Amino acid sequence: MQSITRLSPHRTALTVSVVFAVLSLIFVIPMALIMGMIPTAGPGGQGMGMGFPMGMTLLMPVFYFIMSYISTALFAMIYNLVARYTGGITFEIAREGQEVSDGLI
C-alpha cells in the first residue's frame, strides 16, 4: 500500500481547473450554437440582442476555471492538514498480470 500524504495546492488546482474549463466547453459550444439560432427580436420588433447570454455562455469556461481553482486549492490545503493525522489516502498499484484485490477493505 502507498499513501498520498501531501497534495500541491497550486499544481492540483491548476490541473483540475483546466480539466473543468475544457469539460465546460463540451456544454458551452453546443449551447452557443443553439442560442445563436434563437430569434433576437423582442416585443414590438425591437432586437433584444444575444450579447449578454452569448457573453455569459462564453465566460462559463473562465468562471469554471476560477471557481474550480479556488475550491481545489482549498481542498488540497485542508487535505494536507488532515493527512498529517490520518496518514492520507491509501491505494494499491497493480502491475499488469497481478491479482487485484476486491477493494472492499
Sequence and secondary structure as in RCSB ss.txt:
>XXXX:A:sequence
MQSITRLSPHRTALTVSVVFAVLSLIFVIPMALIMGMIPTAGPGGQGMGMGFPMGMTLLMPVFYFIMSYISTALF
AMIYNLVARYTGGITFEIAREGQEVSDGLI
>XXXX:A:secstr
 EEE    HHHHHHHHHHHHHHHHHHHHHHHHHHHHHS  B GGG B  SHHHHHHHHHHHHHHHHHHHHHHHHH
HHHHHHHHHHH  EEE    TTS    S  
